[in-house]
Amino acid sequence: MIDVTKEKTRGMRDIVNIHTDEGLFSIAFEKDMNLYFNYSANKLEKRDEYNFTITKDNPFVYECFDNLYDSVMNQRPYRYSENLANTEYIYPLSKCCAELVHGDGIIDWHSDDEPYDTGSALTISKDEDNYIVGFKRSSDGRTVVRIRNGGSCYDPYNASFMIMYNKLCDHDFELDKELSSGVSRVRKR
């Protein structure tokens, strides 16, 4: 089951927490204007890789990951933006960006603030009807993956991740829970 909660940072920015059967990972936009993916692991369990399964249990979250995956794989980072014109323009993968997508259908984003070979990484792959979100711990034990909005070698594909984050922030997950339980909000006049 997929559950989403949101909280605010001290700077009043949203942190989106995605709870899956495997645990919790979060997506946060921080004061340095960059996006961060992080996971909460059992402190007793020191694995180098953690995977989370995004299922159709939560159709909105699944659609967000589906749109992200589609926009990167088809080289159209702005395809699902509601605010940008020319969203169908193809941005060919540059030499640096070529490592972002593997021929086996895996998005592989290495943290923008660490060396490629030893830094933490985020992977997104499709497995039949599910998406697998994977995290690789850095050689020094860091779990966070930074997606820079300026200066990333993966530019402009950071936009695909920001579009997904903004859609998750704007969605009313509490209303989804109420509607699925049969309880509705009483509106004040």
C-alpha positions in Angstrom: 0.0 0.0 0.0 1.2 3.5 -0.8 0.5 6.3 1.6 1.7 9.9 1.2 2.1 12.5 3.9 3.4 16.0 3.7 5.2 18.2 6.2 6.9 21.6 6.1 10.6 22.4 6.5 11.6 25.3 8.8 11.7 27.3 5.6 8.0 26.4 5.0 8.8 24.2 2.0 7.0 20.9 1.5 8.5 17.5 2.2 6.7 14.7 0.5 6.9 11.4 2.4 6.0 8.3 0.4 5.3 5.3 2.5 5.5 1.9 0.8 5.4 -1.7 2.0 9.3 -1.5 2.1 9.5 1.7 4.1 9.6 5.5 3.6 11.4 7.8 1.2 11.0 11.5 1.0 11.4 14.3 -1.6 12.2 17.8 -0.5 12.9 21.1 -2.1 15.4 22.9 0.1 16.5 26.5 0.6 19.4 26.1 -1.8 16.7 25.6 -4.5 17.6 22.0 -5.2 15.5 18.8 -4.9 16.6 16.0 -2.5 15.5 12.4 -2.5 16.2 10.5 0.7 15.1 7.3 2.4 14.6 6.3 6.0 16.3 3.0 6.7 16.3 0.8 9.7 19.4 1.9 11.6 20.2 -1.7 12.4 20.2 -2.6 8.8 23.2 -1.3 6.9 22.5 -2.3 3.3 24.1 -0.4 0.4 20.9 -0.5 -1.6 17.2 0.0 -0.8 14.3 -0.4 -3.1 10.7 0.9 -2.9 7.8 -0.3 -5.1 5.3 2.2 -6.5 2.1 0.3 -7.3 -1.2 1.3 -8.7 -2.6 1.2 -5.1 -2.3 5.0 -5.2 -3.2 5.9 -8.8 -2.0 9.5 -8.4 1.5 8.6 -7.2 1.7 5.9 -9.8 0.8 8.4 -12.5 3.4 10.9 -11.3 6.1 8.3 -11.5 4.7 7.1 -14.9 4.9 10.7 -16.2 8.5 11.2 -14.9 9.6 7.9 -16.4 8.0 8.7 -19.7 9.4 12.2 -20.0 13.0 11.0 -19.3 12.9 7.9 -21.4 11.4 9.8 -24.4 13.8 12.8 -23.9 11.0 15.3 -23.3 11.7 16.8 -19.9 8.9 19.3 -20.0 6.2 17.0 -21.4 4.0 17.0 -18.3 4.4 20.6 -17.3 1.2 22.7 -17.3 3.1 26.0 -17.4 5.7 25.5 -20.2 5.0 25.9 -23.9 6.7 23.6 -26.5 6.5 20.6 -24.1 7.0 18.1 -26.9 10.5 19.4 -27.9 13.0 16.6 -27.7 16.2 17.3 -25.7 18.8 14.7 -26.9 20.9 13.3 -24.2 24.2 15.0 -24.0 27.4 13.0 -23.4 27.1 13.6 -19.7 23.4 12.9 -19.7 23.9 9.7 -21.6 24.6 8.0 -18.3 21.2 9.0 -17.0 19.3 6.4 -19.0 20.5 2.8 -19.5 19.4 0.7 -22.4 17.6 -1.7 -20.1 15.0 1.0 -19.2 16.6 2.3 -16.0 16.9 6.0 -15.0 20.1 6.3 -13.0 20.6 9.7 -11.3 23.9 10.0 -9.4 23.9 12.7 -6.8 25.0 16.1 -8.2 27.2 16.9 -5.2 29.3 13.7 -5.0 31.7 11.9 -7.4 29.9 9.8 -9.9 31.6 6.5 -8.9 31.4 6.8 -5.1 28.3 9.0 -4.5 24.8 8.1 -3.7 22.4 7.3 -6.6 18.7 7.1 -7.3 17.3 4.6 -9.9 13.8 4.3 -11.3 12.8 1.3 -13.3 9.6 -0.2 -14.6 8.7 -3.8 -13.6 5.5 -4.8 -15.4 2.9 -2.8 -13.6 5.1 -1.3 -10.9 7.9 1.3 -10.6 11.0 0.4 -8.5 12.6 3.4 -6.9 16.1 2.4 -5.8 18.7 4.2 -3.6 22.4 3.4 -3.5 24.3 4.5 -0.5 27.5 6.5 -1.1 30.9 5.1 -0.1 30.9 7.4 2.9 27.4 6.2 4.0 25.3 9.1 2.7 21.8 8.3 1.7 20.5 11.5 0.2 20.5 12.2 -3.6 20.8 15.8 -4.7 19.1 16.9 -7.9 20.5 20.3 -8.8 18.2 22.8 -10.5 21.3 24.8 -11.7 24.6 23.3 -12.9 23.6 19.7 -13.1 25.2 17.7 -15.9 21.7 16.1 -16.3 20.1 19.4 -17.2 17.3 19.8 -18.4 16.1 16.5 -17.0 16.0 18.0 -13.4 12.8 19.7 -14.7 11.1 16.3 -15.0 11.8 15.6 -11.3 10.6 19.1 -10.3 7.4 18.8 -12.3 6.7 15.5 -10.4 7.5 17.0 -7.0 5.2 20.0 -7.7 2.3 17.8 -8.7 2.8 15.7 -5.5 2.9 18.9 -3.4 -0.3 20.3 -5.0 -2.3 17.1 -4.6 -4.7 16.7 -1.7 -3.9 13.3 -0.4 -6.1 13.8 2.7 -9.1 14.2 0.5 -8.2 11.0 -1.4 -8.2 9.2 2.0 -11.5 10.6 2.9 -13.1 9.8 -0.4 -11.8 6.2 -0.3 -13.1 5.7 3.2 -16.5 7.1 2.4 -16.1 10.1 4.7 -16.5 13.5 3.1 -15.6 17.0 4.3 -18.3 19.3 5.4 -17.9 22.7 3.7 -18.5 25.8 5.7 -20.6 28.5 4.1 
